[in-house]
Amino acid sequence: MTINIPQIIYGTAWKKEATTELVIQAVQAGFRGIDTANQPKHYSENQVGKALQELYKQGVSRKDLFLQTKFTPLNGQDHRIPYDPEADLHTQVMESFQSSLKNLGTDYIDSYLLHGPNGHPGLDKSDFETWEAIEEIHESGKAKIIGVSNFNHMQLTTLLEKAKIKPMVVQNRCFARTGWDKLVRDICKQHSILYEGFSLLTANPFVLEASEVVKMAKELNKTPEQIVFSFSIQIGMFPLTGTTSKKHLTQDLEAINLKLSQEQLNLVEYIYKTLKS
Ligand SMILES: NC(=O)c1ccc[n+]([C@@H]2O[C@H](COP(=O)([O-])OP(=O)(O)OC[C@H]3O[C@@H](n4cnc5c(N)ncnc54)[C@H](OP(=O)(O)O)[C@@H]3O)[C@@H](O)[C@H]2O)c1
């Protein structure tokens, strides 16, 4: 199956009542991938849906968009739980998925993710039960691809060993000091899993401030943020950005076309090794 996933994805966390307006702004700027979750604590999925209705009126077509949402287990929810918390896990996933379809005004999701594992540091029985329900949604054709988020390399390895349907996407917070999540990215490469990175800027302020990165940005007439996004894309990631600024939306999209040399990529990849502990 060919998966058409946009090279950079617009993230909708923490935008509250501004979500609708910001999603419209992002799509108008050129974004086609939208990430949300059925987790009212951090996301307003129904407001993403409102933005989509407005965008359709403006001529954007559903088939040109890549909509990604997530099942958030009870440990990631507040009191606004979008499913029956007393129900079994299979029912919880099905109810959450139906509610996502309704919020987003669609009859299919491009990418459906398990927001995070319950077990730690490995997986527990509930994680497998949840994954089986997500597999069932994929088999029904209503989620084109399925995946996981906030998984460490052990959890991903275990799921790959045991799952009937392997995850096709991993979405993780990406710290430069872990070699930009190298252990997980290596597994993804081996198994042709798409790797989405978030917090690329906020988790790595020292990279943006590093004199070598600032100098490289100046020479290329770009910003350090664009260097980080461009680097992430060139090493095979699909970065997320949740910028609220029109200027940054354009700059983040421009990073797709910025090509760094191997030497520049190496500099950004290994810059964490120059840090004093
Ligand atoms: N799966 C999970 O558990 C999980 C967790 C967290 C996030 N996510 C997803 O990832 C998305 C992104 O979240 P994030 O943690 O990466 O943080 P973020 O919300 O994207 O924040 C990025 C920060 O960088 C700034 N920024 C963006 N582009 C910039 C540019 N070109 N120049 C200068 N500053 C720039 C933004 O400021 P401005 O607004 O001023 O541009 C903002 O302060 C979320 O919306 C969500 O969809 C998923």
The ligand as a Tripos MOL2 file, in Angstrom:
@<TRIPOS>MOLECULE
LIG
   48    52     1     0     0
SMALL
NO_CHARGES

@<TRIPOS>ATOM
      1 N1          1.6700   12.2720   20.6750 N.am      1 LIG1
      2 C1          1.8580   13.0920   21.6640 C.2       1 LIG1
      3 O1          1.8410   12.7200   22.8480 O.2       1 LIG1
      4 C2          2.1280   14.5490   21.3780 C.ar      1 LIG1
      5 C3          2.6450   15.3780   22.3900 C.ar      1 LIG1
      6 C4          2.9130   16.7150   22.0700 C.ar      1 LIG1
      7 C5          2.6530   17.2040   20.8080 C.ar      1 LIG1
      8 N2          2.1250   16.3730   19.8380 N.ar      1 LIG1
      9 C6          1.7670   16.8890   18.5080 C.3       1 LIG1
     10 O2          2.8370   17.6370   17.9850 O.3       1 LIG1
     11 C7          2.3870   18.9570   17.6700 C.3       1 LIG1
     12 C8          3.5300   19.9120   17.8090 C.3       1 LIG1
     13 O3          3.8580   20.0470   19.1800 O.3       1 LIG1
     14 P1          5.2850   20.4720   19.6770 P.3       1 LIG1
     15 O4          5.4790   19.8560   21.0280 O.co2     1 LIG1
     16 O5          6.2810   20.1620   18.6110 O.co2     1 LIG1
     17 O6          5.2180   22.0000   19.9300 O.3       1 LIG1
     18 P2          4.5210   23.1630   19.1410 P.3       1 LIG1
     19 O7          3.1840   23.3820   19.7000 O.co2     1 LIG1
     20 O8          4.6520   22.9130   17.6880 O.co2     1 LIG1
     21 O9          5.4090   24.3770   19.5640 O.3       1 LIG1
     22 C9          6.4210   24.7670   18.7320 C.3       1 LIG1
     23 C10         7.0140   26.0610   19.2340 C.3       1 LIG1
     24 O10         7.9280   26.4450   18.2370 O.3       1 LIG1
     25 C11         7.5920   27.7130   17.7120 C.3       1 LIG1
     26 N3          7.8420   27.6600   16.2750 N.ar      1 LIG1
     27 C12         7.3170   26.8650   15.3070 C.ar      1 LIG1
     28 N4          7.8500   27.1310   14.1120 N.ar      1 LIG1
     29 C13         8.7460   28.1250   14.3210 C.ar      1 LIG1
     30 C14         9.6290   28.8460   13.4800 C.ar      1 LIG1
     31 N5          9.6920   28.5980   12.1720 N.pl3     1 LIG1
     32 N6         10.4160   29.8030   14.0450 N.ar      1 LIG1
     33 C15        10.3560   30.0610   15.3650 C.ar      1 LIG1
     34 N7          9.5470   29.4110   16.2110 N.ar      1 LIG1
     35 C16         8.7510   28.4600   15.6920 C.ar      1 LIG1
     36 C17         6.1550   27.9550   18.0560 C.3       1 LIG1
     37 O11         5.9460   29.3220   18.2950 O.3       1 LIG1
     38 P3          4.9380   30.1880   17.3680 P.3       1 LIG1
     39 O12         3.5650   29.6980   17.6570 O.co2     1 LIG1
     40 O13         5.1830   31.5700   17.7920 O.co2     1 LIG1
     41 O14         5.3880   29.9190   15.9630 O.co2     1 LIG1
     42 C18         6.0080   27.1670   19.3630 C.3       1 LIG1
     43 O15         6.3750   27.9430   20.4710 O.3       1 LIG1
     44 C19         1.2120   19.1820   18.6260 C.3       1 LIG1
     45 O16         0.3460   20.1890   18.2040 O.3       1 LIG1
     46 C20         0.5660   17.8240   18.5850 C.3       1 LIG1
     47 O17        -0.2090   17.6960   17.4250 O.3       1 LIG1
     48 C21         1.8750   15.0700   20.1090 C.ar      1 LIG1
@<TRIPOS>BOND
     1     1     2 1
     2     2     3 2
     3     2     4 1
     4     4     5 ar
     5     4    48 ar
     6     5     6 ar
     7     6     7 ar
     8     7     8 ar
     9     8     9 1
    10     8    48 ar
    11     9    10 1
    12     9    46 1
    13    10    11 1
    14    11    12 1
    15    11    44 1
    16    12    13 1
    17    13    14 1
    18    14    15 2
    19    14    16 1
    20    14    17 1
    21    17    18 1
    22    18    19 2
    23    18    20 1
    24    18    21 1
    25    21    22 1
    26    22    23 1
    27    23    24 1
    28    23    42 1
    29    24    25 1
    30    25    26 1
    31    25    36 1
    32    26    27 ar
    33    26    35 ar
    34    27    28 ar
    35    28    29 ar
    36    29    30 ar
    37    29    35 ar
    38    30    31 1
    39    30    32 ar
    40    32    33 ar
    41    33    34 ar
    42    34    35 ar
    43    36    37 1
    44    36    42 1
    45    37    38 1
    46    38    39 2
    47    38    40 1
    48    38    41 1
    49    42    43 1
    50    44    45 1
    51    44    46 1
    52    46    47 1
@<TRIPOS>SUBSTRUCTURE
     1 LIG1         1 GROUP 0 **** ****
